Each structure stands twice: as structure tokens, then as C-alpha cells.
Amino acid sequence: MSTELYKLCPECRTEYTPVVTRCTDCDVDLVHADSLPGEEEEIEAFPPASQLECVRVAPIAWIRALSEALQERGLAHRVEPATDTDAPDGQRPKVFGEAQLFGLYVRSECASPARELDGSIAAQLLPEEAPPLDEGEEEACPACGATLAADAIECSDCGLRLG
């Protein structure tokens, strides 16, 4: 990926679009990746998507949630624009309608843990595919974790509209 297509936070290494100027987490100015020592080599060393396994093709909100979960566990991955034909078997990206789709790709040795994380995110974002709740278990908002009423159409804490 060309370093002009994104900027990085020099503190946490989070990627941003070129129009963003400050890191929302660290409150520091963003820089182009090629201005960080050693960063370009690290980015270039990760294989292109064609040499990786696709874990999920979905809209950016889903991919961002999965990316953050993978980062927390130290699993390297790549996110790139994708089409529904890039999706692994068993996925139905057409359910997202006309949304722009992105693919999340990992090395084959990271595919199994990445798919487990994706399954937990799928249970939150596609509740019709989630296993039924155990007796006494309450449903939680996928965005903020607040307890939801059984008939809720919107989270009372964060305002997320539920499908």
C-alpha cells in the first residue's frame, strides 16, 4: 500500500486517512508512514492480500471491529477494498446491500484464531446467526455493551439502531 494513501500515529501506529491530522487516541500529529524509521520496511514485509487468507468480507464497521480485536491479540493482518466474490465460502456479503466492502486478510497460521474472533463479532452484528441466549442471560448492545430490553429497537445508552 502506498504510504501517501494513509497517515500513522507515531505513538500507537493507528492508520488514518490522509485528511485526518491528529490521532484521536493519543492527541498527537499524524505522519506519513515513510517518515517513521523502519516503518516502511515493516509494512512492505507483510505479504499482499493475494498471498493471504481472507477471513471476512464486510462493510468497514465490521472490518474495523475485527481489526481491533486482532490488534489486541497481536495478530498481523491486512485490510483492503474487496468485492463479494472475494468472500470465503459460507459468507454472504450480499446481505449488506450496496455498502462498500472490505476484506480482512491474515497469514494462514493466524486464520483459525482470526475466524474465532470473527465468529464472536458475527454473533453481535448478525444476531439471527447467533446461538440463542441462555436462560437469564441478557442481550447487550454490540456497540457499547449496555443491557438491552428484549424488544429494543435502539440502544438507550449510545443510540445505536438495532436491526
LODO-916053 format. One record per atom (N, C-alpha, C): chain; residue in one letter; x, z, y. Coordinates in nm, 4 decimals. Atoms other than C-alpha are relative to their C-alpha. Last residue first. Layout:
<pts>
 c r       xx       zz       yy
 A A        X        Z        Y
...
</pts>
This chain:
<pts>
 c r       xx       zz       yy
 A G   0.0655   0.1198   0.0486
 A G  -3.1832   1.3056  -0.4259
 A G  -0.1134   0.0262  -0.0883
 A L  -0.0140   0.0122   0.1437
 A L  -3.0785   1.6093  -0.2260
 A L  -0.0867  -0.1135  -0.0499
 A R   0.1263   0.0463   0.0592
 A R  -3.0324   1.5917   0.1476
 A R   0.0254  -0.0259  -0.1474
 A L  -0.0136   0.1141   0.0890
 A L  -2.7329   1.8034   0.2531
 A L  -0.1362  -0.0361  -0.0584
 A G   0.0842   0.1113  -0.0414
 A G  -2.8325   2.0350   0.5412
 A G   0.0100  -0.1233  -0.0882
 A C  -0.0809   0.1067  -0.0594
 A C  -2.5412   2.2789   0.5017
 A C  -0.0800  -0.1222   0.0416
 A D  -0.1241  -0.0440  -0.0618
 A D  -2.7152   2.6121   0.4382
 A D   0.0740  -0.1129   0.0719
 A S   0.0296  -0.0752  -0.1208
 A S  -3.0807   2.5181   0.3764
 A S   0.1273   0.0469   0.0702
 A C  -0.0678  -0.1283   0.0043
 A C  -2.9776   2.2464   0.1322
 A C  -0.0259   0.0726   0.1321
 A E  -0.1112  -0.0093  -0.0938
 A E  -3.2391   1.9704   0.1378
 A E   0.0607   0.1380  -0.0115
 A I  -0.0362   0.1398  -0.0272
 A I  -3.5029   1.8505  -0.1097
 A I   0.1164  -0.0067   0.0983
 A A  -0.0679   0.0321  -0.1261
 A A  -3.5441   2.1930  -0.2666
 A A   0.0286  -0.1494   0.0109
 A D   0.0657   0.1158  -0.0587
 A D  -3.7992   2.2265  -0.5510
 A D   0.0656  -0.0458   0.1313
 A A   0.0258   0.1019   0.1016
 A A  -3.5940   2.4588  -0.7749
 A A  -0.0600  -0.1277   0.0593
 A A   0.1312  -0.0205   0.0612
 A A  -3.4632   2.6521  -0.4737
 A A  -0.0261  -0.1155  -0.0958
 A L   0.1105   0.0863  -0.0396
 A L  -3.0944   2.6007  -0.4144
 A L  -0.1287   0.0429  -0.0690
 A T   0.1071   0.0015   0.0984
 A T  -2.8093   2.8539  -0.4228
 A T  -0.1172  -0.0817   0.0545
 A A   0.1103  -0.0932  -0.0250
 A A  -2.5280   2.7594  -0.1847
 A A  -0.1068  -0.0136  -0.1090
 A G   0.0104  -0.1012   0.1048
 A G  -2.2267   2.5800  -0.3340
 A G  -0.1126   0.1004   0.0188
 A C  -0.0466  -0.1300  -0.0495
 A C  -2.1363   2.3898  -0.0140
 A C  -0.0109   0.1126  -0.1025
 A A  -0.0895   0.0059  -0.1149
 A A  -2.1520   2.0209  -0.1066
 A A   0.0558   0.1366   0.0384
 A P  -0.1287   0.0597   0.0350
 A P  -2.2906   2.0177  -0.4613
 A P   0.0986  -0.0030   0.1167
 A C  -0.0238   0.1183  -0.0817
 A C  -2.5639   2.2670  -0.3631
 A C   0.1362  -0.0586  -0.0362
 A A  -0.0772  -0.0166  -0.1233
 A A  -2.6162   2.5127  -0.6482
 A A   0.0153  -0.1335   0.0708
 A E  -0.0639   0.1235  -0.0436
 A E  -2.8790   2.5368  -0.9236
 A E   0.0687   0.0232   0.1337
 A E   0.0581   0.0627  -0.1174
 A E  -2.9499   2.8830  -1.0594
 A E   0.0783  -0.1246   0.0369
 A E  -0.1017   0.0648  -0.0814
 A E  -2.8812   3.0051  -1.4136
 A E  -0.0678  -0.0725   0.1166
 A G  -0.0485  -0.0915  -0.1023
 A G  -3.1447   3.2450  -1.5498
 A G   0.1075  -0.0596   0.0899
 A E   0.1051  -0.0885  -0.0506
 A E  -3.1948   3.0401  -1.8668
 A E   0.0617   0.0994   0.0979
 A D   0.0323  -0.1087   0.0913
 A D  -2.9106   2.7892  -1.8996
 A D  -0.1061   0.0887   0.0641
 A L  -0.0493  -0.1324  -0.0359
 A L  -2.9277   2.4822  -1.6778
 A L  -0.0386   0.1008  -0.1074
 A P   0.0979  -0.0913  -0.0601
 A P  -2.9868   2.1454  -1.8453
 A P   0.0629   0.1363   0.0292
 A P   0.0700  -0.0766   0.1021
 A P  -2.6822   1.9219  -1.9013
 A P  -0.0984   0.0955   0.0660
 A A  -0.0592  -0.1308   0.0267
 A A  -2.6045   1.6883  -1.6117
 A A  -0.0760   0.0707  -0.1115
 A E  -0.0906   0.0126   0.1132
 A E  -2.6999   1.3212  -1.6240
 A E   0.0652   0.1329  -0.0368
 A E   0.0788   0.0492   0.1126
 A E  -3.0093   1.3597  -1.4040
 A E   0.0860  -0.0176  -0.1247
 A P   0.0606  -0.1082   0.0780
 A P  -2.7962   1.5791  -1.1767
 A P  -0.0833  -0.0480  -0.1185
 A L   0.1043   0.0700   0.0749
 A L  -2.5818   1.2848  -1.0680
 A L  -0.0719   0.1009  -0.0890
 A L   0.0495   0.1113  -0.0803
 A L  -2.3607   1.4322  -0.7936
 A L  -0.1099  -0.0811  -0.0671
 A Q   0.0467  -0.0430  -0.1319
 A Q  -2.3015   1.7773  -0.9413
 A Q  -0.0679  -0.1137   0.0753
 A A   0.1094  -0.0956   0.0209
 A A  -2.2838   1.6797  -1.3092
 A A  -0.0569   0.0484   0.1333
 A A   0.1202   0.0769   0.0354
 A A  -2.0774   1.3755  -1.2096
 A A  -0.1187   0.0925  -0.0188
 A I   0.0511   0.0542  -0.1264
 A I  -1.8273   1.6083  -1.0389
 A I  -0.1263  -0.0813  -0.0256
 A S   0.0591  -0.1121  -0.0730
 A S  -1.7881   1.8052  -1.3622
 A S  -0.0546  -0.0460   0.1350
 A G   0.1249  -0.0424   0.0640
 A G  -1.7431   1.4825  -1.5563
 A G  -0.0657   0.1157   0.0728
 A D   0.1032   0.0948  -0.0423
 A D  -1.4841   1.3558  -1.3066
 A D  -0.1349   0.0377  -0.0609
 A L   0.0364  -0.0344  -0.1375
 A L  -1.2786   1.6684  -1.3679
 A L  -0.1115  -0.0901   0.0509
 A E   0.0698  -0.1290   0.0075
 A E  -1.2872   1.6017  -1.7425
 A E  -0.0445   0.0442   0.1389
 A R   0.1379   0.0277   0.0426
 A R  -1.2016   1.2355  -1.6782
 A R  -0.0808   0.1291  -0.0149
 A A   0.0696   0.0602  -0.1149
 A A  -0.8926   1.3376  -1.4783
 A A  -0.1455  -0.0285  -0.0357
 A P   0.0407  -0.1053  -0.0946
 A P  -0.7842   1.5740  -1.7567
 A P  -0.0738  -0.0552   0.1214
 A S   0.0914  -0.0965   0.0618
 A S  -0.8028   1.2853  -2.0088
 A S  -0.0375   0.1137   0.0949
 A A   0.1376   0.0496   0.0073
 A A  -0.6528   1.0139  -1.7869
 A A  -0.0966   0.1041  -0.0557
 A C   0.0853  -0.0865  -0.0828
 A C  -0.3360   1.2023  -1.6873
 A C  -0.1480  -0.0364  -0.0138
 A E  -0.0154  -0.1383   0.0451
 A E  -0.1155   1.0586  -1.9658
 A E  -0.0843   0.0994   0.0804
 A S   0.0732  -0.0231   0.1246
 A S  -0.2566   0.7116  -1.8929
 A S   0.0123   0.1441  -0.0490
 A R  -0.0841   0.0386   0.1141
 A R  -0.1369   0.7194  -1.5327
 A R  -0.0732   0.0393  -0.1272
 A V  -0.1037  -0.0954   0.0387
 A V  -0.4240   0.7572  -1.2884
 A V   0.0881  -0.0603  -0.1086
 A Y  -0.0840   0.0396   0.1119
 A Y  -0.6655   0.5323  -1.0967
 A Y   0.1073   0.1053  -0.0255
 A L  -0.1036  -0.1014   0.0083
 A L  -0.9567   0.6106  -0.8669
 A L   0.0758  -0.0241  -0.1289
 A G  -0.0435  -0.0400   0.1331
 A G  -1.1636   0.3075  -0.7745
 A G   0.1060   0.1078   0.0104
 A F  -0.1432  -0.0242   0.0113
 A F  -1.3548   0.2611  -0.4529
 A F   0.0299   0.0404  -0.1429
 A L  -0.0529  -0.0711   0.1156
 A L  -1.6992   0.1150  -0.3938
 A L   0.1515   0.0103   0.0049
 A Q  -0.1346   0.0497   0.0281
 A Q  -1.8699   0.0213  -0.0681
 A Q   0.0597   0.0861  -0.1103
 A A  -0.1104  -0.0817  -0.0516
 A A  -2.2349   0.1221  -0.0985
 A A   0.1340  -0.0642  -0.0335
 A E  -0.0923   0.0816  -0.0790
 A E  -2.4818  -0.1622  -0.1626
 A E   0.1184   0.0788   0.0549
 A G   0.0536   0.1041  -0.0869
 A G  -2.6695   0.0123  -0.4410
 A G   0.1087  -0.0788   0.0690
 A F  -0.0319  -0.0337  -0.1380
 A F  -2.5012   0.3256  -0.5754
 A F  -0.0465  -0.1069   0.0978
 A V   0.0965  -0.1001  -0.0462
 A V  -2.6741   0.2893  -0.9126
 A V   0.0242   0.0369   0.1456
 A K   0.1105   0.0673  -0.0691
 A K  -2.4713  -0.0344  -0.9527
 A K  -0.1055   0.0996   0.0486
 A P  -0.0131  -0.0055  -0.1453
 A P  -2.1702   0.1875  -1.0290
 A P  -0.1109  -0.0708   0.0751
 A R   0.0991   0.0903  -0.0580
 A R  -2.2961   0.2411  -1.3846
 A R   0.0097   0.0003   0.1526
 A Q   0.0350  -0.0320  -0.1381
 A Q  -2.0137   0.3938  -1.5860
 A Q  -0.0948  -0.1060   0.0547
 A G   0.0909  -0.1136  -0.0084
 A G  -2.0100   0.3731  -1.9656
 A G  -0.0376   0.0395   0.1411
 A D   0.1205   0.0076   0.0827
 A D  -1.7061   0.1497  -1.9920
 A D  -0.0829   0.1268   0.0149
 A P  -0.0199  -0.0212   0.1431
 A P  -1.4612   0.1915  -1.7029
 A P  -0.1323  -0.0102  -0.0757
 A A   0.0398  -0.1293   0.0561
 A A  -1.5526   0.0414  -1.3654
 A A   0.0287   0.0094  -0.1491
 A D  -0.1200  -0.0782   0.0284
 A D  -1.3538  -0.2538  -1.2286
 A D  -0.0320   0.1295  -0.0742
 A T  -0.0607   0.0555   0.1211
 A T  -1.6590  -0.4823  -1.2555
 A T   0.1291   0.0724  -0.0367
 A D   0.0608  -0.0602   0.1184
 A D  -1.8418  -0.2545  -1.0090
 A D   0.0596  -0.0548  -0.1294
 A T   0.1325   0.0575   0.0218
 A T  -1.5931  -0.3600  -0.7431
 A T  -0.0578   0.0635  -0.1252
 A A   0.0279   0.0544   0.1330
 A A  -1.2909  -0.1737  -0.6092
 A A  -0.1369  -0.0673   0.0000
 A P   0.1308   0.0661   0.0035
 A P  -1.1206  -0.0533  -0.2910
 A P  -0.0195  -0.0668  -0.1365
 A E   0.0007   0.1330  -0.0601
 A E  -0.8184   0.1586  -0.3815
 A E  -0.1419  -0.0548   0.0012
 A V   0.1354   0.0401  -0.0379
 A V  -0.7457   0.5212  -0.4656
 A V   0.0094  -0.1344   0.0698
 A R   0.0082   0.1038  -0.1028
 A R  -0.4270   0.6109  -0.6538
 A R  -0.1469  -0.0309   0.0236
 A H   0.1039   0.1014   0.0161
 A H  -0.3497   0.9198  -0.8595
 A H   0.0050  -0.0972   0.1171
 A A  -0.0190   0.1161  -0.0867
 A A  -0.0949   1.1944  -0.9159
 A A  -0.1055  -0.1055  -0.0305
 A L   0.0052   0.1256   0.0753
 A L  -0.2263   1.5081  -1.0853
 A L   0.0072  -0.1185   0.0962
 A G  -0.1296   0.0669  -0.0013
 A G  -0.1109   1.8296  -0.9143
 A G   0.0046  -0.1292  -0.0794
 A R  -0.0628  -0.0195   0.1313
 A R  -0.4169   2.0319  -1.0135
 A R   0.1337  -0.0735  -0.0119
 A E  -0.0098  -0.1438   0.0257
 A E  -0.5404   2.0739  -0.6559
 A E   0.0722   0.0286  -0.1313
 A Q  -0.1108  -0.0519  -0.0807
 A Q  -0.4605   1.7061  -0.5965
 A Q   0.0201   0.1484  -0.0240
 A L  -0.1248   0.0411   0.0648
 A L  -0.6856   1.6055  -0.8866
 A L   0.1212   0.0528   0.0764
 A A  -0.0128  -0.0791   0.1230
 A A  -0.9758   1.8081  -0.7455
 A A   0.1295  -0.0340  -0.0737
 A E  -0.0357  -0.1363  -0.0387
 A E  -0.9195   1.6554  -0.4001
 A E   0.0178   0.0894  -0.1228
 A S  -0.1383   0.0010  -0.0480
 A S  -0.9167   1.3043  -0.5470
 A S   0.0462   0.1401   0.0374
 A L  -0.0859   0.0098   0.1186
 A L  -1.2375   1.3710  -0.7416
 A L   0.1472   0.0039   0.0404
 A A   0.0144  -0.1259   0.0740
 A A  -1.4180   1.4894  -0.4287
 A A   0.0908   0.0015  -0.1228
 A R  -0.0693  -0.1048  -0.0765
 A R  -1.2783   1.1955  -0.2287
 A R  -0.0080   0.1338  -0.0731
 A I  -0.1428   0.0197   0.0220
 A I  -1.3853   0.9485  -0.4998
 A I   0.0794   0.1070   0.0742
 A W  -0.0294  -0.0402   0.1373
 A W  -1.7394   1.0866  -0.4937
 A W   0.1505  -0.0067  -0.0249
 A A   0.0254  -0.1447   0.0084
 A A  -1.7625   1.0664  -0.1145
 A A   0.0346   0.0526  -0.1393
 A I  -0.1134  -0.0803  -0.0447
 A I  -1.5898   0.7237  -0.1148
 A I  -0.0257   0.1504  -0.0107
 A P  -0.0166  -0.0072  -0.1458
 A P  -1.8583   0.5473  -0.3178
 A P   0.1074   0.1028   0.0369
 A A   0.1132  -0.0641  -0.0668
 A A  -1.7941   0.5045  -0.6921
 A A   0.0199  -0.0082   0.1512
 A V   0.0312   0.0895  -0.1107
 A V  -1.5592   0.3516  -0.9504
 A V  -0.1281   0.0537   0.0620
 A R   0.1343   0.0076  -0.0589
 A R  -1.4144   0.6209  -1.1754
 A R  -0.0027  -0.1071   0.1062
 A V   0.0796  -0.1153   0.0402
 A V  -1.1193   0.6921  -1.4069
 A V  -0.1436  -0.0150   0.0490
 A C   0.1070  -0.0293  -0.0959
 A C  -0.9409   0.3568  -1.3883
 A C  -0.0845   0.1143  -0.0563
 A E   0.1340  -0.0059   0.0579
 A E  -0.6241   0.3629  -1.5970
 A E  -0.1006   0.0377   0.1079
 A L   0.0549  -0.1346   0.0184
 A L  -0.3015   0.2488  -1.4314
 A L  -0.1366  -0.0079  -0.0667
 A Q  -0.0768  -0.0628   0.1068
 A Q  -0.0831  -0.0640  -1.4375
 A Q  -0.0497   0.1405  -0.0325
 A S   0.0054   0.0869   0.1183
 A S  -0.3265  -0.2801  -1.2382
 A S   0.0767   0.0586  -0.1189
 A A   0.1222  -0.0271   0.0768
 A A  -0.3681   0.0090  -0.9943
 A A  -0.0065  -0.0829  -0.1284
 A P   0.1225   0.0582  -0.0564
 A P  -0.0073  -0.0291  -0.8771
 A P  -0.1187   0.0251  -0.0929
 A P   0.0364   0.1366   0.0402
 A P   0.2545   0.2124  -1.0142
 A P  -0.1257  -0.0523   0.0708
 A F   0.1227  -0.0114   0.0769
 A F   0.3740   0.5168  -0.8171
 A F  -0.0502  -0.1411  -0.0315
 A A  -0.0314  -0.0277   0.1399
 A A   0.7374   0.4649  -0.7150
 A A  -0.1262   0.0100  -0.0851
 A E  -0.0287   0.1242   0.0697
 A E   0.6358   0.2946  -0.3866
 A E   0.0254   0.0224  -0.1489
 A I   0.1218   0.0797   0.0053
 A I   0.4717   0.6122  -0.2600
 A I   0.0234  -0.1273  -0.0804
 A E   0.0960  -0.0684   0.0875
 A E   0.7713   0.8297  -0.3478
 A E  -0.1276  -0.0819  -0.0157
 A E  -0.0455   0.0175   0.1374
 A E   1.0177   0.5813  -0.1988
 A E  -0.0991   0.0628  -0.0974
 A E   0.0245   0.1382   0.0393
 A E   0.8181   0.5653   0.1246
 A E   0.0410  -0.0228  -0.1446
 A E   0.1415   0.0210   0.0337
 A E   0.8052   0.9446   0.1517
 A E  -0.0256  -0.1417  -0.0496
 A G   0.0271  -0.0003   0.1432
 A G   1.1815   0.9980   0.1317
 A G  -0.1423  -0.0319  -0.0388
 A P  -0.1135   0.0248   0.0894
 A P   1.2157   1.0924   0.4975
 A P  -0.0425   0.0089  -0.1462
 A L  -0.0327  -0.1229   0.0715
 A L   0.8858   1.0601   0.6830
 A L   0.1147  -0.0271  -0.0964
 A S  -0.0799  -0.0845  -0.0884
 A S   0.8738   0.7762   0.9388
 A S   0.0337   0.1341  -0.0643
 A D  -0.1394   0.0431   0.0005
 A D   0.7667   0.5255   0.6715
 A D   0.0876   0.0815   0.0949
 A A  -0.0721  -0.0453   0.1186
 A A   0.4484   0.7237   0.6120
 A A   0.1472  -0.0390   0.0038
 A H   0.0004   0.1046   0.1010
 A H   0.3223   0.6691   0.9657
 A H   0.0898   0.0444  -0.1138
 A V  -0.1088   0.0964  -0.0110
 A V   0.2777   0.9979   1.1487
 A V  -0.0200  -0.1090  -0.1032
 A L  -0.0261   0.0800   0.1199
 A L  -0.0101   1.2353   1.2172
 A L   0.1121  -0.0982   0.0275
 A D   0.0058   0.1447  -0.0166
 A D   0.0026   1.4938   1.4972
 A D   0.0342  -0.0700  -0.1312
 A V  -0.1255   0.0585  -0.0461
 A V  -0.0586   1.8533   1.3879
 A V  -0.0181  -0.1513   0.0126
 A D   0.0023   0.0171  -0.1455
 A D  -0.3815   2.0536   1.3555
 A D   0.1364  -0.0435   0.0546
 A C  -0.1229  -0.0603  -0.0538
 A C  -0.3030   2.1555   0.9940
 A C   0.0077  -0.0040   0.1525
 A D  -0.0329  -0.1274   0.0635
 A D  -0.6464   2.0979   0.8358
 A D   0.1155   0.0712   0.0704
 A T   0.1103  -0.0936  -0.0189
 A T  -0.7974   1.8270   1.0578
 A T   0.0299   0.1370  -0.0602
 A C   0.0465  -0.0518   0.1291
 A C  -0.4669   1.6432   1.0821
 A C  -0.1082   0.1040   0.0254
 A R  -0.0392  -0.1369   0.0367
 A R  -0.4360   1.4731   1.4207
 A R  -0.0588   0.0383  -0.1349
 A T  -0.1277  -0.0392  -0.0590
 A T  -0.4304   1.1077   1.5418
 A T   0.0482   0.1385  -0.0413
 A V  -0.0022  -0.1458  -0.0123
 A V  -0.7013   0.9289   1.3400
 A V   0.1382   0.0407   0.0505
 A V   0.0590  -0.0384  -0.1281
 A V  -0.7209   0.5543   1.4109
 A V  -0.0001   0.1503   0.0226
 A P  -0.0919   0.0107  -0.1142
 A P  -0.4721   0.4653   1.1358
 A P  -0.0580   0.0464   0.1335
 A T   0.0042   0.1366  -0.0518
 A T  -0.6951   0.6007   0.8562
 A T   0.0855  -0.0059   0.1261
 A Y   0.1075   0.0265  -0.0957
 A Y  -0.5790   0.9328   0.7170
 A Y   0.0021  -0.1476   0.0380
 A E   0.0063   0.1330  -0.0591
 A E  -0.3679   1.0436   0.4189
 A E  -0.1216  -0.0119   0.0914
 A T   0.1314   0.0623   0.0128
 A T  -0.3012   1.4119   0.3504
 A T   0.0012  -0.1345   0.0715
 A R  -0.0093   0.1343   0.0583
 A R   0.0722   1.4924   0.3250
 A R  -0.1366  -0.0653  -0.0261
 A C   0.0706  -0.0043   0.1296
 A C   0.0151   1.8668   0.3912
 A C  -0.0008  -0.1342  -0.0730
 A E   0.0045  -0.1319   0.0629
 A E   0.2682   1.9183   0.6746
 A E  -0.0584  -0.0058  -0.1413
 A P  -0.1340  -0.0378   0.0442
 A P   0.3740   1.5700   0.7905
 A P   0.0039   0.1360  -0.0697
 A C  -0.0312  -0.1272  -0.0642
 A C   0.0076   1.4624   0.7941
 A C   0.1390   0.0399  -0.0497
 A L  -0.0124  -0.1213   0.0804
 A L   0.0070   1.1005   0.6902
 A L   0.0178   0.1214   0.0896
 A K  -0.0945  -0.0966  -0.0551
 A K  -0.1102   0.7775   0.8506
 A K  -0.0010   0.1228  -0.0915
 A Y   0.0383  -0.1395  -0.0028
 A Y  -0.2746   0.4756   0.6912
 A Y   0.1079   0.0829   0.0674
 A L   0.1416  -0.0139   0.0295
 A L  -0.2832   0.0972   0.6754
 A L  -0.0466   0.1448   0.0017
 A E   0.0753   0.0163  -0.1233
 A E   0.0534   0.0602   0.8524
 A E  -0.1502   0.0187  -0.0216
 A T   0.0055  -0.1256  -0.0737
 A T   0.2266   0.2152   0.5483
 A T  -0.0729  -0.0146   0.1327
 A S  -0.0780   0.0066  -0.1223
 A S   0.1378  -0.0899   0.3403
 A S  -0.0155   0.1289   0.0785
 A M   0.0856   0.0000  -0.1184
 A M   0.0000   0.0000   0.0000
 A M   0.0895   0.0000   0.1237
</pts>
